[in-house]
Amino acid sequence: MSRIAATFAHLKTEGRAGLIPFVEAFDPDRATSAALLAGMAARGADIIEIGMPFTDPMADGPTIQAAGRRALRAGATLAGVLDLVREFRAVNGTVPLVLMGYLNPILSYGVERFAADAAKAGVDGLIVVDLPTEEADLMLPGLRANGLDLIRLVAPTTSDERLPVVLKESSGFVYYVSITGVTGTRTASAEDLTRDIPRIRAATDLPIAVGFGVRTPEQAAIVARHADAAVVASALIDRMASGLDESGHAPHAVIEAVLDDVSALAGAMRGEKRAA
């Protein structure tokens, strides 16, 4: 059983939804993102999503775009992201890691080589935001050969007819983009989730994680009543970015503030028991 499948099986036995916080690799530098990865795992993260910085992040809102620019200035590369994963795996073999990014850098790296190197480093799954469903065969053989999940995105605009097509080759979990637009701009309501999550469940047996608009413990708790996990990204990056010093570095107190937010999110979600 993969780490992702094992994690969701464990969450099911506990009757709760999982927390998936986001770290942009190398934002604002490698050491900070390494500290955040280790700290999030210790503060209640069930899965961690790692952003692979890219120069044209079309689906990302201003917060993650700015994080990507800081990361690229700090020297982020795909090889560097995988090295960050290797460092984490040297001390933590349990918490699943999912890379989220765009197709162009992977094509430049070489799909087969990237899949093999990612698996060897300790990556569990991949979200490729701009990979069209009809072109998934660019990635699928390499990912499958190396035991990596391809996690697909669905949105409120994904029709009932389109859902089975998108989800046919999915594995790991489904990432539900709960809003239309870019990341971090607004959040889905309980009414939205009540309407949309059952529709997705009818099309797949995979767990469903809700992202693109979860910012507060209260919002995470709402997601926990309806879905299997909540992804929190922009709120954590905003917390860190607001405390960067004049040289653009993150003081220890700022890292701790981000991790305190992770603890609060995890606590809120653990307080929401899901119906069996």
Solvent accessible surface area in square Angstrom, and as a share of the most:
residue,aa,sasa,rsa
1,M,183,0.82
2,S,51,0.33
3,R,76,0.28
4,I,0,0.00
5,A,45,0.35
6,A,43,0.33
7,T,19,0.11
8,F,18,0.07
9,A,45,0.35
10,H,100,0.44
11,L,4,0.02
12,K,171,0.72
13,T,114,0.66
14,E,67,0.30
15,G,23,0.22
16,R,17,0.06
17,A,0,0.00
18,G,1,0.01
19,L,1,0.01
20,I,1,0.00
21,P,0,0.00
22,F,9,0.04
23,V,4,0.02
24,E,10,0.05
25,A,0,0.00
26,F,18,0.08
27,D,2,0.01
28,P,14,0.09
29,D,35,0.18
30,R,71,0.26
31,A,76,0.59
32,T,7,0.04
33,S,0,0.00
34,A,20,0.15
35,A,42,0.33
36,L,9,0.05
37,L,2,0.01
38,A,54,0.42
39,G,12,0.11
40,M,1,0.01
41,A,22,0.17
42,A,88,0.68
43,R,70,0.26
44,G,16,0.15
45,A,7,0.06
46,D,17,0.09
47,I,1,0.01
48,I,0,0.00
49,E,3,0.02
50,I,0,0.00
51,G,3,0.02
52,M,9,0.04
53,P,13,0.08
54,F,35,0.15
55,T,111,0.64
56,D,82,0.43
57,P,21,0.13
58,M,118,0.53
59,A,19,0.15
60,D,16,0.08
61,G,1,0.01
62,P,97,0.61
63,T,29,0.17
64,I,12,0.06
65,Q,62,0.27
66,A,26,0.20
67,A,0,0.00
68,G,4,0.04
69,R,127,0.47
70,R,35,0.13
71,A,0,0.00
72,L,60,0.30
73,R,181,0.66
74,A,42,0.33
75,G,46,0.44
76,A,10,0.08
77,T,79,0.46
78,L,18,0.09
79,A,55,0.42
80,G,14,0.13
81,V,1,0.00
82,L,2,0.01
83,D,59,0.30
84,L,1,0.01
85,V,0,0.00
86,R,106,0.39
87,E,81,0.36
88,F,9,0.04
89,R,36,0.13
90,A,86,0.67
91,V,124,0.72
92,N,34,0.17
93,G,48,0.46
94,T,103,0.60
95,V,17,0.10
96,P,1,0.00
97,L,0,0.00
98,V,0,0.00
99,L,0,0.00
100,M,17,0.08
101,G,2,0.02
102,Y,8,0.03
103,L,19,0.09
104,N,85,0.44
105,P,26,0.16
106,I,0,0.00
107,L,85,0.42
108,S,92,0.60
109,Y,35,0.13
110,G,26,0.25
111,V,22,0.13
112,E,108,0.48
113,R,139,0.51
114,F,1,0.00
115,A,1,0.00
116,A,40,0.31
117,D,38,0.20
118,A,0,0.00
119,A,33,0.26
120,K,169,0.72
121,A,3,0.02
122,G,7,0.06
123,V,6,0.03
124,D,13,0.07
125,G,0,0.00
126,L,1,0.00
127,I,1,0.00
128,V,8,0.05
129,V,27,0.15
130,D,43,0.22
131,L,7,0.04
132,P,57,0.36
133,T,27,0.15
134,E,117,0.53
135,E,81,0.36
136,A,5,0.04
137,D,105,0.54
138,L,80,0.40
139,M,0,0.00
140,L,15,0.08
141,P,77,0.48
142,G,0,0.00
143,L,1,0.00
144,R,148,0.54
145,A,84,0.65
146,N,48,0.25
147,G,61,0.59
148,L,10,0.05
149,D,21,0.11
150,L,3,0.02
151,I,2,0.01
152,R,18,0.07
153,L,41,0.20
154,V,3,0.01
155,A,24,0.19
156,P,39,0.25
157,T,107,0.62
158,T,18,0.11
159,S,50,0.32
160,D,82,0.43
161,E,137,0.61
162,R,89,0.32
163,L,2,0.01
164,P,71,0.45
165,V,72,0.42
166,V,12,0.07
167,L,13,0.07
168,K,159,0.67
169,E,58,0.26
170,S,16,0.10
171,S,37,0.24
172,G,13,0.13
173,F,2,0.01
174,V,0,0.00
175,Y,6,0.02
176,Y,1,0.00
177,V,15,0.09
178,S,5,0.03
179,I,1,0.01
180,T,72,0.42
181,G,59,0.56
182,V,52,0.30
183,T,9,0.05
184,G,26,0.25
185,T,78,0.45
186,R,124,0.45
187,T,46,0.27
188,A,13,0.10
189,S,45,0.29
190,A,33,0.26
191,E,126,0.56
192,D,35,0.18
193,L,2,0.01
194,T,80,0.46
195,R,143,0.52
196,D,4,0.02
197,I,4,0.02
198,P,77,0.49
199,R,60,0.22
200,I,1,0.00
201,R,84,0.31
202,A,93,0.72
203,A,36,0.28
204,T,22,0.13
205,D,152,0.79
206,L,44,0.22
207,P,27,0.17
208,I,0,0.00
209,A,0,0.00
210,V,1,0.01
211,G,0,0.00
212,F,17,0.07
213,G,4,0.04
214,V,7,0.04
215,R,83,0.30
216,T,51,0.30
217,P,43,0.27
218,E,121,0.54
219,Q,45,0.20
220,A,0,0.00
221,A,10,0.08
222,I,47,0.24
223,V,6,0.03
224,A,0,0.00
225,R,131,0.48
226,H,46,0.20
227,A,0,0.00
228,D,20,0.10
229,A,0,0.00
230,A,0,0.00
231,V,4,0.02
232,V,0,0.00
233,A,18,0.14
234,S,7,0.05
235,A,18,0.14
236,L,5,0.02
237,I,7,0.04
238,D,50,0.26
239,R,115,0.42
240,M,5,0.02
241,A,36,0.28
242,S,96,0.62
243,G,26,0.25
244,L,40,0.20
245,D,65,0.33
246,E,187,0.84
247,S,80,0.52
248,G,28,0.27
249,H,96,0.43
250,A,14,0.11
251,P,54,0.34
252,H,134,0.60
253,A,74,0.58
254,V,18,0.11
255,I,20,0.10
256,E,54,0.24
257,A,33,0.25
258,V,1,0.01
259,L,9,0.04
260,D,78,0.41
261,D,33,0.17
262,V,0,0.00
263,S,43,0.28
264,A,50,0.38
265,L,3,0.02
266,A,5,0.04
267,G,44,0.42
268,A,29,0.22
269,M,1,0.01
270,R,93,0.34
271,G,62,0.59
272,E,40,0.18
273,K,140,0.59
274,R,65,0.24
275,A,98,0.76
276,A,154,1.20
